[in-house]
Amino acid sequence: MFAIFSAGIAPALALLSFFYLKDRISEPIPLIIRTFIIGALLVFPIMFIQYTFTTEGVDQHFIQSFFIIAFTEEFFKWFVFIYVIYHHTEFDAHYDGIVYAVSISLGFATVENILYLFVNGIGYAFTRAIFPVSSHALFGVIMGYHFGKAKMQPAYQKRNFLLAFLIPFLLHGSYNYILKAVETDWLFILIPFMIVLWIFGLQRVRSANKSSSYQKQTMKKQA
């Protein structure tokens, strides 16, 4: 049991540390822990909703991938970010959005990962870390990037609110569809998808960090 908990939590903590340490203006650890826990608690209502649709016989790959899984998970994460973080006083720089959105996403991914390993065995720990857990982190990066942009550029708030949900939703749905619809050789599609997702995510990290650094320098000059 300890091995499963360790294997389930370790990749999320490693990824959260990676994105946190890239923040040039460090965020308070208690708030990050809070968002991580909230993300973890999201698993249970989402599982209930997904189970309800599954028992109703909704089994088309496209509907399952995009609407039952991707829509419910990304919508709840998006909603929690707006409700808990967006108006928080600590959310005052572009990159902050990435830190908190990744924390919510990885809280969710951690519980989901532990439950999966309990059912299917610790032998899946490596592939779970490489694919589902890291993909959740990267969906969080993209969501947080646009929330940060919305906070720093209020004139484009509505547009970035929409993109904060829409892009992670479409990417998450595509990821799920690859797993469900491609019966053989799915790795030949999923690996390039993950490489592109990492490149896309890291570009957003660099852009948000650059924006936060510029904001910090501007505030120093004004002071």
N, C-alpha and C positions, 0 to 999 in steps of 0.2 A: 504493500500500500504506500509506504514512504517513497519507494522508487517511482511509482506512478505519479504521485504528487510532485516529486522533484522534476521528473521528466515533463510533466504538464506545465509547470510554472516557469522553469528555467528559460525556455526560448522567449517568453513574453518579457521576463525581467531583463534579459540580454538586449532585446530590441528597444525596450523602454529606456534603458540606460544609454543605448547608442543615440537615440534621438534627443534625450535630455541633455547629454553631454555636448551636443552640437549647439545647444542654446547658449548664446553669448551673454544673455541676461537671465540667469537661473531663476526658475519658478519655485515657489515654496513647496517643499516635499509633502507637508500635510494635505495640501490641496490636490496634489497629484495622486496621493493615496486615496483620497476621497473619490476622485473621479474614476480611479481604477476599480474601486469597490462598487460604485454605482454601475459601471460597465459590466462588472461580474454579475450583479443582481438582475441585469436585463435579460440574461439567458433564460430565466424561468418563465416570465410572461411570453417571451418570443417562442420558446419551445411549446408552450400551451397553444398558441395561435397556429403554429406550424403543424402541430399534431392534429388540431381540429380540421384543418384543410386536408391533411393526408387521409384521415378517416372518412372524409366525405368523398374520397375516390378521385381527387385531383392528381393525376399522374402524368400529365403531359410535361415533357422535359422543359420546354420553354417557359410554361407557366410556373412550374416548380422553381426553376432556376432564377427567374427574374422577379416574380411577384411573391411567391410564398417564402422564399429564402432571402434574396437580395433586398427586396423592398422592405420587408418587415425589419430586418436587422439594421439596414442603413437608416431607415426612417426613425427608429427608436434612438439610435445613437445621435442622429441629427437633432432630434427633439430634446434629448437630455442636454446636449451641448448648449442649445439656446436657453433652456430653462435654468441650468446650473452655472454655466461658465460665461456666456456671452456678455452679461451685464456685471460680472464680477470685477472688482477694482484691480485684481491682479492680472486681468487680461488687458494689457496695455501696450502690447507690441505685436507685430505681425507673426513672428515665430511662436508666440505663446499659443496661438490657435493650434499649431501642429502638436505641441507638447500635450495639450489637454485632450485633443481629439484622439491622438495615439494612445493616451492613457485609458480613455473610455473604450476604445476598440480592443486594446490588449486585455483589459479586464474581462470583456466579453469572451475574447478568444481563449483566455486561460481556463475559464470554467468549462467552456465547450470542449477544449482539448482534454482536460482531466476526465470529463464524462466519457469522451470517446475512447480514451486509453483504458478506462475501467471496463468498458464493454468489449473492446477489441484486442486489448493487450499492449504491453509496452513496446512490442516490436515495431509498432507504427510511429514511435516517438520522433524519429529522425525526419520521416517524410511529412509528418504533421507540422514540425517546426519549420521546414523549408517552404511548404506550400500554404496551408490554411492560416497558420499563425502569422507568418510574415505578410501574407496578402491582407489580412485584417489590419496590420500595422500600416501598410501602404495606403489602404483605403482611408485610414484615419489621417495620414499625412495630407492627402488631397483634400479631404473634408476640412481639416484644420487650416490649410493654406487659404482656402476661400473664405472661411470665417474670419481669419486674420485680416484678409484683404477688405472684407465688409466692415470690420471694426475700424481700420485705419483710413478707409475711403468711404465715408457714409453716403456719398453721392451715388455709389454703385452698390449699396447695401442689398437691395432686393435681388439684383442680378447675381451677386455672389452667394446670397442665401440659397438661391435656386441651384447654382453650380455646386455648392457644398454638399447638396443631396444628390443631384442628378449624375454627376460624374462617378462618384463612388458606387452608386446604384447600378449604373450601366457596366462598370468594370467588374463589380461583384457578380452581377448576373451573367456576364460573359464567362467569368471564371467557373461558375457553377455549371453553365451549359456545356463547357468543354468536358467537365468531369462526367456529366450525365449522358450527353449525346454521343460522344466519341467512345465507342466500345473497345476499340483496340488502338494501340500506339498513341494513347492520349498524351503521353509524356512528350512526344515530338511536337505537340501543339502547346502544351502547358508550360514547358520550360522556356520557349521563346516569349510566351505571354508574360511570364514572371520576370524575365530579363528586361523587357520593355517597361513593365510596371515599376521595377526598381529604378531604371533610368529616369522615368517620368517623375517618380516620387522624389528622388535625390535632387533633381532639377528644382523641384518646388521647395525643398529644404534650403538649397543655396539661395534661391530667390528671396524667400522669407527672411533668412538670416541677414542677407544684404540689406533688405528693407528695414529690419529692426536695428541694424548697426547705424544706418543713415539717420533713423529716427532718434537714436540715442545721441548721436553727435549733434544733431540739430537742437535737441533739448539742452545740451551742455552749453552751446553757443548762446542760446536764449537766456540761460541762467547767468 
